[in-house]
Structures are given as structure tokens and as C-alpha cells.
Amino acid sequence: MKFIIAAAGLWLLPMFGMVPAWDGDQHEVSRSQYEVLIGQCRYANTAQARQRCRSAVRANYRIGSRPNPTLDCRTYSSVTVCGTLHLTPKERACLRDSVSKHLSYRRAEVECYAFQ
């Protein structure tokens, strides 16, 4: 029973804007992946959100010797992002609208995150 509750709690964390360090350690990523993670923070809507984003990247990732193949990186409309994107309500509305107009989910997610 405790396992189910713990699993449910870990599943809910990303919904509240927190990214856990699953193994208790920082995830090792390449320098270019780290730069993308830090760089994507510029799309956050407020200075406080940008600072929180950069702090979360520094807390959860460290530069290693090779790329992390499990880190989901993608580029659309000349915008590259990696990992889970934490969308604002306005960005989520944009995402739903774009998907309803037959834009792929992944492309709409990146474009709404960067341009809304």
C-alpha cells in the first residue's frame, strides 16, 4: 500500500511544477543538453519563474562527459527544449487549441511554451 501511495505522489509532482531527482542524485547530461535546459528558462513568463527554473536545473542536472539518451530533447520553430515543460494555464489552453487544429502535441507544446 505504501508503494502505491509513493508512486502516486511521484506521478503527481510534475503536475505541480516540481521535478524530483528520482535517484537522489543529479542527472548527468552533456554540456549542450545542460545549456539547452538553462536556456529554455528564458521562456518562463516572470523573472521569479525564470530564476526558479534555473535553480531547478542546477539542482537536478550536472554536466557529464556524454549526452543523456533518456533526456527528451526536441526542436520546433528554431526552439530547442529538453525534459518536461511546466506550462502555465494560458500555455495549456494554447496547447489544447493547437492540438484541436491538428498540430502535433509535441510541436504545440514547444511553441506554446516559447511563444505564449
Buried (B, 14 or more C-beta within 10 A) or exposed (E): EEEEEEEEEEEEEBEEBEBEEEEEEBBBBBEEBBBBBBBBBEBBEEEEBBEBBBEBBEEBBEEBEEBBEEBEBEEBEEBBBBBEBBBBEEBBEBBEEBBEEEBEEEBBBBBBBBEB
